[in-house]
Amino acid sequence: MLSALAADRTSLAALKSQIANLEQSLALLHLEASQVKRRLDAYSYPVLTLPDEIVSEIFIHFLPPYPACPPLAGLDAPVLLTHICRRWRAIAIATPQLWQAVSFSGVGSTIFNPNNIWLTGRSGCCPLSIRMLKKECSFYGLERLFAAILPYHAQWEYLRLQFESHWMNSLPAIEDELPRLRHLDLEVFNHIFWNFELPHAPLLSSAVLNVIAAHSVVLPWTQLTFLCLHRITLDNCETILRKVPNLVECYLDLFVDDFDFTIQPRITLPRLQSLRLNGDGGMNGCLDAFTLPALTALDVCEWLIELEPVDDITSLLSRSACTLRHLCIMGATHDDTYRTAFSFIQDLHLKPADESDFDSSWNVHLIP
């Protein structure tokens, strides 16, 4: 019995010695860990040492160039920048340029939350670029969205709207001046009797309209220097183009609608420098409708002039007495003929049908 107690005492002493040694090692490890932690705490990642102004500028370049509209959510949305860290969230929210352009797509209840950063003045005094498309918004959603952005109408600069014509009567009215509005892109479907006069917009100079919008909205037509009309007949074009004598650029997307080309409209645009024509086939001779004394650039699809392409272009130039510097023919099938006939044109482009990408050019003045 006594020998067993003696053995336990010896064992206990040995265990205490091991514990002491381990505690000393543990203390050293704790000391080393605290030293490492102090070094880590003292280190600043280079990106976190940047001044707030530089970080803000980087954030702005994260977005597509204004007036292109990023989505409300997802990897391309500016709201993503508020999810990185507390400092970056504060910088992002304090950068008005991040919130001056928005595409309202995937309408949900969170958009109408009173704390939503797009609807609580985060854009400050910046001009606004706004996109609302029918395919992305139900009528109920569009109505609520329109009511939500209406208080900021004085900041609207680029506005792209797409909706059913019968919705317009239910949308909140725009009654005050639109002092910053420069560009209106309006597409209306399902025509019913509807007429809308845009409030005073002294800077409006650019418009993109489909045929229903073109005949329904009253704009300060004489102010416009750029006009895009899509899915419109040539005779309807004449009605609209007579209102815009100061146009410099014009894009027309034409189609045939039982129009008798033996009765050509006469469209004279004295200041037009650039004309771009796209459209359905079966419209030969459409260039005969135009007299354009200031024209310097012409883009046209060959299927609009395929019977007498060289004669049609030559006749336009002769009748207009203009000096053409740029000619682009989409879907060209007479390369040698064109190059011989128009060798005097400095900038001549002939694009075969399989290389033509005419539709992409329509995005130049649209809000993406």
C-alpha positions as CSV (number, residue, x, y, z in Angstrom):
1,M,0.0,0.0,0.0
2,L,2.8,2.4,1.0
3,S,4.7,1.6,-2.1
4,A,1.7,2.4,-4.3
5,L,1.2,5.8,-2.6
6,A,4.9,6.6,-3.1
7,A,4.5,5.7,-6.8
8,D,1.5,8.1,-7.1
9,R,3.4,10.9,-5.5
10,T,6.2,10.4,-7.9
11,S,3.8,10.3,-10.8
12,L,2.0,13.4,-9.6
13,A,5.2,15.3,-9.3
14,A,6.1,14.3,-12.8
15,L,2.7,15.4,-14.2
16,K,3.0,18.7,-12.4
17,S,6.4,19.2,-14.0
18,Q,5.0,18.4,-17.4
19,I,2.0,20.8,-16.8
20,A,4.4,23.6,-15.8
21,N,6.5,23.0,-18.9
22,L,3.4,23.0,-21.1
23,E,2.0,26.1,-19.5
24,Q,5.3,27.8,-20.1
25,S,5.2,26.7,-23.7
26,L,1.6,27.8,-24.0
27,A,2.4,31.2,-22.5
28,L,5.2,31.6,-25.1
29,L,2.7,30.6,-27.9
30,H,0.2,33.2,-26.5
31,L,2.9,35.8,-26.5
32,E,4.0,35.0,-30.1
33,A,0.4,34.9,-31.2
34,S,-0.3,38.4,-29.7
35,Q,2.8,39.7,-31.4
36,V,1.7,38.4,-34.7
37,K,-1.8,39.8,-34.2
38,R,-0.3,43.2,-33.4
39,R,1.7,43.1,-36.6
40,L,-1.4,42.1,-38.6
41,D,-3.5,44.8,-36.9
42,A,-0.9,47.4,-37.7
43,Y,-0.8,46.4,-41.4
44,S,-3.0,48.3,-43.9
45,Y,-3.9,46.7,-47.2
46,P,-2.8,49.1,-50.0
47,V,-6.4,49.4,-51.3
48,L,-7.6,50.5,-47.9
49,T,-5.0,53.3,-47.7
50,L,-6.4,55.0,-50.7
51,P,-8.2,58.3,-50.1
52,D,-12.0,58.2,-50.2
53,E,-11.9,60.4,-53.3
54,I,-9.8,57.8,-55.2
55,V,-12.0,54.9,-54.1
56,S,-15.1,56.8,-55.2
57,E,-13.5,57.4,-58.6
58,I,-12.7,53.7,-58.9
59,F,-16.3,52.9,-58.0
60,I,-17.6,55.2,-60.7
61,H,-15.5,53.4,-63.3
62,F,-17.0,50.1,-62.1
63,L,-20.2,51.1,-63.8
64,P,-20.9,51.4,-67.5
65,P,-20.4,55.0,-68.7
66,Y,-23.4,57.3,-68.1
67,P,-26.1,57.4,-69.3
68,A,-26.1,53.6,-69.6
69,C,-28.2,52.1,-66.9
70,P,-26.9,49.3,-64.6
71,P,-29.4,46.9,-63.1
72,L,-30.9,47.2,-59.7
73,A,-29.2,44.0,-58.5
74,G,-26.6,41.5,-59.4
75,L,-22.9,41.6,-60.1
76,D,-23.1,44.7,-62.3
77,A,-25.2,46.7,-59.9
78,P,-23.7,49.5,-57.8
79,V,-25.4,48.2,-54.7
80,L,-22.9,45.4,-54.8
81,L,-20.2,47.9,-53.7
82,T,-22.2,48.5,-50.4
83,H,-21.7,44.9,-49.4
84,I,-17.9,44.7,-49.2
85,C,-17.1,46.5,-45.9
86,R,-18.5,49.3,-43.8
87,R,-16.0,51.9,-45.2
88,W,-16.8,51.0,-48.8
89,R,-20.5,51.1,-48.1
90,A,-20.2,54.6,-46.7
91,I,-18.1,55.7,-49.7
92,A,-20.5,54.2,-52.2
93,I,-23.6,55.8,-50.6
94,A,-21.8,59.1,-50.5
95,T,-21.0,59.0,-54.3
96,P,-24.0,60.5,-56.1
97,Q,-22.7,59.4,-59.6
98,L,-23.3,55.7,-58.6
99,W,-27.0,56.3,-58.3
100,Q,-27.8,58.6,-61.2
101,A,-28.6,55.9,-63.7
102,V,-30.9,52.9,-63.1
103,S,-32.8,50.3,-65.1
104,F,-35.9,49.2,-63.3
105,S,-36.1,45.5,-64.1
106,G,-37.4,42.6,-62.1
107,V,-39.8,44.8,-60.2
108,G,-40.3,43.6,-56.7
109,S,-41.4,45.0,-53.4
110,T,-37.9,45.9,-52.3
111,I,-37.8,48.6,-55.0
112,F,-40.5,50.5,-53.2
113,N,-39.0,50.2,-49.8
114,P,-38.7,53.8,-48.5
115,N,-35.1,53.2,-47.7
116,N,-34.2,52.2,-51.3
117,I,-31.1,54.1,-52.2
118,W,-32.3,55.0,-55.7
119,L,-35.5,56.5,-54.3
120,T,-34.2,58.5,-51.4
121,G,-32.1,61.2,-53.2
122,R,-28.7,59.4,-53.1
123,S,-28.0,60.9,-56.5
124,G,-27.9,64.3,-54.9
125,C,-28.1,67.0,-57.6
126,C,-26.8,64.8,-60.4
127,P,-28.9,64.5,-63.6
128,L,-30.7,61.2,-63.9
129,S,-30.9,58.5,-66.6
130,I,-33.9,56.2,-66.1
131,R,-35.0,53.1,-68.1
132,M,-38.5,51.5,-67.6
133,L,-39.4,48.8,-70.1
134,K,-42.8,47.1,-70.6
135,K,-41.2,43.7,-70.8
136,E,-39.6,44.2,-67.3
137,C,-42.5,45.9,-65.5
138,S,-46.1,45.0,-65.0
139,F,-48.5,47.9,-65.3
140,Y,-48.9,48.0,-61.5
141,G,-45.1,48.0,-61.2
142,L,-44.6,50.8,-63.8
143,E,-47.3,52.9,-62.2
144,R,-45.7,52.7,-58.8
145,L,-42.2,53.3,-60.2
146,F,-43.3,56.3,-62.2
147,A,-44.9,57.8,-59.0
148,A,-41.7,57.1,-57.1
149,I,-39.4,58.9,-59.6
150,L,-41.8,61.7,-60.4
151,P,-40.5,63.9,-57.5
152,Y,-37.1,63.9,-59.2
153,H,-38.4,65.1,-62.6
154,A,-36.3,68.2,-62.5
155,Q,-33.2,65.9,-62.6
156,W,-34.3,63.7,-65.5
157,E,-31.8,63.9,-68.4
158,Y,-32.2,60.7,-70.3
159,L,-35.5,58.9,-70.2
160,R,-36.4,55.6,-71.8
161,L,-40.0,54.4,-71.4
162,Q,-41.8,51.5,-73.0
163,F,-45.5,50.8,-72.2
164,E,-49.0,50.1,-73.5
165,S,-50.8,53.2,-74.8
166,H,-53.8,52.7,-72.5
167,W,-51.5,52.8,-69.4
168,M,-50.7,56.4,-70.0
169,N,-54.0,57.7,-68.7
170,S,-53.4,56.0,-65.4
171,L,-49.8,57.2,-64.9
172,P,-49.2,60.2,-62.7
173,A,-49.1,63.4,-64.8
174,I,-45.9,65.3,-65.5
175,E,-47.0,68.8,-65.0
176,D,-43.8,70.8,-64.2
177,E,-41.0,71.8,-66.5
178,L,-38.3,69.3,-67.3
179,P,-35.3,71.6,-67.2
180,R,-32.5,68.9,-67.8
181,L,-34.2,66.5,-70.2
182,R,-32.0,66.1,-73.2
183,H,-33.0,62.7,-74.6
184,L,-36.4,60.9,-74.8
185,D,-36.8,57.3,-75.9
186,L,-40.4,56.4,-76.1
187,E,-42.0,53.2,-77.4
188,V,-45.7,52.7,-77.2
189,F,-47.7,49.6,-78.0
190,N,-51.4,48.8,-78.7
191,H,-52.5,52.1,-80.2
192,I,-55.6,53.7,-78.8
193,F,-56.5,57.4,-78.9
194,W,-53.9,59.0,-76.8
195,N,-52.3,62.3,-76.9
196,F,-49.6,63.6,-74.6
197,E,-47.8,67.0,-74.7
198,L,-44.5,66.9,-73.0
199,P,-44.0,69.7,-70.5
200,H,-41.5,72.5,-71.3
201,A,-38.1,70.8,-71.9
202,P,-35.8,73.6,-73.1
203,L,-32.7,71.2,-73.6
204,L,-34.5,68.4,-75.4
205,S,-32.6,67.8,-78.6
206,S,-32.7,64.0,-79.1
207,A,-35.6,61.6,-79.5
208,V,-36.2,57.9,-80.3
209,L,-39.8,57.1,-81.2
210,N,-41.8,54.2,-82.7
211,V,-44.7,55.0,-85.0
212,I,-47.4,55.2,-82.3
213,A,-45.3,57.4,-80.0
214,A,-44.3,59.6,-82.9
215,H,-48.0,60.4,-83.7
216,S,-49.1,60.6,-80.0
217,V,-46.6,62.7,-78.2
218,V,-46.2,66.5,-78.7
219,L,-42.6,67.5,-78.5
220,P,-40.7,70.7,-79.1
221,W,-40.0,69.4,-82.6
222,T,-38.0,72.4,-83.8
223,Q,-35.4,71.8,-81.0
224,L,-34.5,68.3,-82.1
225,T,-31.2,67.8,-83.8
226,F,-31.3,63.9,-83.6
227,L,-34.3,61.8,-84.4
228,C,-34.7,58.0,-84.7
229,L,-38.0,56.6,-86.0
230,H,-38.4,52.9,-86.0
231,R,-41.0,50.6,-87.6
232,I,-42.5,53.5,-89.6
233,T,-43.7,53.9,-93.2
234,L,-42.2,56.4,-95.5
235,D,-45.4,58.4,-95.7
236,N,-45.6,58.6,-91.9
237,C,-42.0,59.7,-91.9
238,E,-42.9,62.7,-94.1
239,T,-45.6,63.8,-91.6
240,I,-43.1,63.8,-88.7
241,L,-40.0,65.0,-90.6
242,R,-41.8,68.2,-91.7
243,K,-41.9,69.2,-88.1
244,V,-38.1,68.9,-87.5
245,P,-36.3,71.4,-89.8
246,N,-33.2,71.5,-87.6
247,L,-32.3,67.8,-87.7
248,V,-28.6,67.1,-88.0
249,E,-28.8,63.3,-87.6
250,C,-31.7,61.0,-88.6
251,Y,-32.1,57.2,-88.3
252,L,-35.1,55.6,-90.0
253,D,-36.2,52.0,-89.7
254,L,-38.8,51.7,-92.5
255,F,-41.3,49.1,-93.5
256,V,-43.9,48.8,-96.3
257,D,-47.6,49.2,-95.4
258,D,-49.6,49.2,-98.6
259,F,-47.7,52.3,-99.7
260,D,-47.9,53.3,-103.4
261,F,-44.4,54.3,-104.4
262,T,-45.7,56.0,-107.5
263,I,-46.6,58.8,-105.2
264,Q,-43.4,59.7,-103.5
265,P,-43.4,62.0,-100.5
266,R,-41.1,65.0,-100.7
267,I,-38.9,65.4,-97.6
268,T,-36.5,68.3,-97.5
269,L,-34.2,68.6,-94.4
270,P,-31.9,71.6,-95.0
271,R,-29.5,70.9,-92.1
272,L,-29.4,67.2,-92.0
273,Q,-25.8,65.9,-92.1
274,S,-26.2,62.2,-91.4
275,L,-28.9,59.9,-92.7
276,R,-29.2,56.2,-91.8
277,L,-31.8,54.0,-93.5
278,N,-32.8,50.4,-92.5
279,G,-36.0,48.5,-93.3
280,D,-37.8,45.8,-95.0
281,G,-37.3,44.8,-98.6
282,G,-39.6,45.9,-101.5
283,M,-39.0,49.7,-100.9
284,N,-36.9,50.5,-103.9
285,G,-36.6,54.1,-104.7
286,C,-37.0,55.4,-101.1
287,L,-34.0,57.7,-101.6
288,D,-36.1,59.6,-104.2
289,A,-38.2,61.0,-101.3
290,F,-35.3,63.0,-99.9
291,T,-33.6,66.3,-100.7
292,L,-30.7,66.9,-98.3
293,P,-28.4,69.8,-99.2
294,A,-26.2,69.5,-96.1
295,L,-25.8,65.7,-96.2
296,T,-22.2,64.4,-95.6
297,A,-22.9,60.9,-94.3
298,L,-25.2,58.2,-95.7
299,D,-25.7,54.6,-94.4
300,V,-28.3,52.6,-96.3
301,C,-29.2,48.9,-96.7
302,E,-28.9,47.7,-100.3
303,W,-32.3,46.0,-100.2
304,L,-33.9,49.4,-100.0
305,I,-32.3,50.5,-103.3
306,E,-31.4,47.1,-104.9
307,L,-33.0,47.8,-108.4
308,E,-31.0,50.9,-109.2
309,P,-28.6,51.4,-106.3
310,V,-26.0,53.6,-108.0
311,D,-28.6,55.7,-109.8
312,D,-30.6,56.2,-106.6
313,I,-27.6,57.5,-104.7
314,T,-26.3,59.5,-107.6
315,S,-29.7,61.1,-108.0
316,L,-29.9,62.0,-104.3
317,L,-26.5,63.7,-104.4
318,S,-27.3,65.6,-107.6
319,R,-30.7,66.7,-106.4
320,S,-29.4,67.7,-103.0
321,A,-26.2,69.4,-104.4
322,C,-24.4,68.0,-101.3
323,T,-20.9,66.8,-100.7
324,L,-20.9,63.3,-99.4
325,R,-17.8,62.3,-97.4
326,H,-19.1,59.0,-95.9
327,L,-21.1,56.2,-97.6
328,C,-21.8,52.8,-96.0
329,I,-23.9,50.3,-97.9
330,M,-25.1,47.3,-95.8
331,G,-25.6,44.0,-97.5
332,A,-23.7,45.2,-100.5
333,T,-23.5,42.8,-103.6
334,H,-22.0,45.2,-106.2
335,D,-18.7,46.1,-104.7
336,D,-16.8,46.9,-107.9
337,T,-19.7,48.9,-109.2
338,Y,-19.9,51.0,-106.1
339,R,-16.2,51.6,-105.9
340,T,-16.1,52.8,-109.5
341,A,-19.2,55.0,-109.2
342,F,-18.3,56.5,-105.9
343,S,-14.5,56.7,-106.0
344,F,-14.7,60.4,-105.1
345,I,-16.1,59.6,-101.6
346,Q,-13.4,59.7,-99.0
347,D,-14.9,57.1,-96.6
348,L,-16.6,54.3,-98.5
349,H,-17.7,51.1,-96.6
350,L,-19.3,48.1,-98.3
351,K,-20.6,45.4,-95.9
352,P,-21.8,42.0,-97.2
353,A,-25.1,40.8,-95.7
354,D,-23.5,38.2,-93.5
355,E,-21.2,40.9,-92.0
356,S,-23.9,43.6,-91.6
357,D,-24.8,44.6,-88.1
358,F,-27.0,47.5,-88.9
359,D,-29.2,47.1,-85.9
360,S,-26.4,47.5,-83.4
361,S,-25.8,51.1,-84.7
362,W,-29.2,52.1,-83.4
363,N,-27.9,51.9,-79.9
364,V,-25.7,54.9,-80.3
365,H,-28.4,57.3,-79.0
366,L,-30.4,54.7,-76.9
367,I,-30.1,54.1,-73.2
368,P,-28.7,50.6,-73.0
